[in-house]
Amino acid sequence: MASTTLPFAAARQFMVDSQLRPNKVSNASLLDAMREVPREQFLPPSLWTLAYADQDVQLGGGRVLMAPLALARLLQLLGPVTGERVLVVGAGSGYGAALLARCGARVTALDQDEWLLAIGRAALAGASAPVVFHQGPPRDGLPGVQPWDAIFIQGAVEAVPEGFAQQLRPNTGRLVTVLGRPGAPGVAVLGERQGAGLAFARAFDCTTAMLPGFETVSEFHF
C-alpha cells in the first residue's frame, strides 16, 4: 500500500503547487480538498497514472475526468459554502462532487451513466463527507425537490435549459458551467437567478469536453 499511497500524495501536492496556485486558484478550502481527495480513485485503475496530468483524462463514451486546473477554477467560481445544498450535473465518476463535499457542501451528484456513478460510489464508500448519487438525464436537472443553493454543470454545454432557473433558490441561487460549441473555445460563466430566469456573466476562457445530453437545448444561448 505504501508504494502507491506516497507517490499519489506527492502528486496531489505537486498538482496544487505547480498547476493550481500559480494559475489563480486561491480558495483555501478548495486547495485543501484537492490536496486530500485522491483523484486517482475516481478513475479506472488502468488510468491511475494519468490522474494528475494537466489535461482531461478520456474515460470512453465521450466522457472525461476534467483537467485539474479547469475544474478547480470552475469550483472556485461556484464558491463552495459549508452547509449549502449543491447539485452537480454531469457528475461523471464524482470527483468534482467529492471536492465540494470536502469543502462542506451537501452534494447530490447526477449523471446518466451508471458505470461512472459506480466508480464514484466505490471511491466515496465510507467517506466522512458523503455524496448522494442519482442516475438520470442531465438536461432536466432534479426538479421537484427543494431548490438548490448552487448548481454546477460539469462540462461544456451549448446552452442551459430554462428549467434550471426554477431549481435554484430565489435571489441567491447560482449556477456555474462552461458555454461553448464542439471544437471551439469555451467560456466559464456564472449564472445568478433573477426572478424566473438566469442572468449570466462571463468569468474566464475555459475549454473542456462537451457534456453529452445537452445537444438539443436551444434556450439561454450566450
Secondary structure, DSSP 8 states (H G I E B T S, - for coil): -HHHHHHHHHHHHHIIIIIIGGGT---HHHHHHHHHS-GGGGS-GGGGGGTTSSS-EEEETTEEE--HHHHHHHHHHH---TT-EEEEET-TTSHHHHHHHHTT-EEEEEES-HHHHHHHHHHTTT-SS-EEEEES-GGG--TTSS-BSEEEEEEEES---THHHHTB-TTT-EEEEEE--TTS--EEEEEEEETTEEEEEEEEE----B-TT-TT--SS--
